[in-house]
Amino acid sequence: MKNINEFSLDQIHQLWESAEAISSPELSERKRGFERLIEFDVVRRSPLITYLLATRIVEPDFTLRAYIVRVLAGILKTDSPDNLSTEDVRLTLVNYLSQIDLREILALIQLAEIDPYAEEQIIHLLSVCSCAGGHLINIANDRGTSIPIRKLSVKFIGRVGYLEALPDLLRLETRLKARTKTNHNEDSQTNLLLLITEALTLLRTP
């Protein structure tokens, strides 16, 4: 695997063109830039390129967003024999993910709604983001948010293990139980309640 400082001047020029392209307004350019970065095999060796790619978690195109999430999750899989990422690359990604906000959290949940196969990769990313628990419980509590998104928020709270969300999750469970008693036709609320029960079980498991 060639080191970046072994690239020719022409290759370095192409590399930076590709890095710039991933934030282009044009989807075709963003795809081209991402594909070239993968071809250069620099994501696992350059903290800067990894950082730039991590900022694209909010990529508007779901297919490209899924590819980006998959690549980033692969960097965090330290137990995988296929993971050749350097330690500084991994630390750069962990540091970025530890500071992501509601916008990025929502982007990940929306991806999971569209592509269930992305859930495991998303869990890898959320597992290094301690602040995500607060955002996820806020989403779960928000009655203005769609039920599928709220359900996924609850699911990730349980799967990742955000213990700090447990008291709020218990309060949400109590409110939903009271509501289902007065409105027996709220199947969506009942399904959300079932996921909350599952999440609480996971959080309470030693």
HELIX and SHEET records of a PDB file:
HELIX    1   1 ILE A    4  GLU A    6  5                                   3    
HELIX    2   2 LEU A    9  ALA A   21  1                                  13    
HELIX    3   3 LEU A   27  PHE A   40  1                                  14    
HELIX    4   4 PRO A   47  ALA A   54  1                                   8    
HELIX    5   5 THR A   55  VAL A   58  5                                   4    
HELIX    6   6 PHE A   62  LEU A   76  1                                  15    
HELIX    7   7 GLU A   87  LEU A   97  1                                  11    
HELIX    8   8 LEU A  102  ILE A  114  1                                  13    
HELIX    9   9 PRO A  116  ALA A  118  5                                   3    
HELIX   10  10 GLU A  119  LEU A  126  1                                   8    
HELIX   11  11 ALA A  132  ASN A  141  1                                  10    
HELIX   12  12 ILE A  147  VAL A  160  1                                  14    
HELIX   13  13 LEU A  163  ALA A  165  5                                   3    
HELIX   14  14 LEU A  166  THR A  182  1                                  17    
HELIX   15  15 ASP A  187  ARG A  204  1                                  18    
END                                                                             
